[in-house]
Amino acid sequence: MDPTTQDNTQLQVLSLDGGGLKGMFAAATLAAWEEDFGTRIGDHFDLVVGTSTGGLLALGLGLGHRPAELLDLYVSHHREIFPPRRGPLRGLRAPRYDPDGLRAVLEEQFGDAVLGHSQLRLAIPAYDLAADHVHLFRTPHHQELRRDWRVRAVDVAMATTAAPTYLPAATVEHHRLIDGGVWANNPTMVGVAECFDRLGGDRGRIRVLNVGTTTELRNRPTSLDRGGLLAWRRAGLDIVLRGQTLAATSHAALIVGRSNVIRVDATIAEGTQSLDRVTATELIGRAHAESRNRSPELGELFAHTPAPYEPFHTQEKVHV
């Protein structure tokens, strides 16, 4: 039975932030919790929402991959996804990276699977440049969701990870799509809205576990107070993404209750990790420390059993 047919159902959402290669932190955190609780992460959430690298992780979980496998994908292939840059001017007039490296890695991992093959309910944000509007890929967990299940998982992943200046826009079913992080880098509110709109959720009966990809401890210099383009050229995007993250978590807490929203993240020193350049051992180490500290408060989350997911558009209709 789908949650849309039930009254007063407790719904749980796993929300995974964007952050490029820093997705190693989220993957390692989820892998550690699977070991702690002797379970599969996907067995305890009614909905998984993920943006950009979080969308890649969400797709992987939906297609049956364990977090440890997805962590290995990052560690083993990060230089194929983001190879060494070719000169200091690379990225000024075109994206810094060719998308073929990422696509090859995803093809190897996901093959010809389509979104309809997901064993979990998923919501994956992107942004449509032509329509100038948000775009949300969703599994067929509601009778009105009739189209996205046919889209290849690789194409969904390429769209949600198409970070401007890093990778070119992805064309999916004639849509010109870029990274969902431009509007929902922390997709927690996307998950809450989906629970209300499509899964029959009630206020106070929705719980969210939001996993970040680390946050830099930054000093905001006073030069920004009266700064122009030069002063804001680097700080602007970071502040927008930071504001998004804080707003998503705080607004979700106001709607579903503060005790029903748990955010797990780690603060790191400025300049030590970036979307396309990371030190894997340090990120994984931080993930192990943070997951260890937060594990004791997650017992109730991992005791939850979601209602079975029965797609409205079955896999028999999927052509691969």
Disulfide bonds with the S-S distance in Angstrom:
none
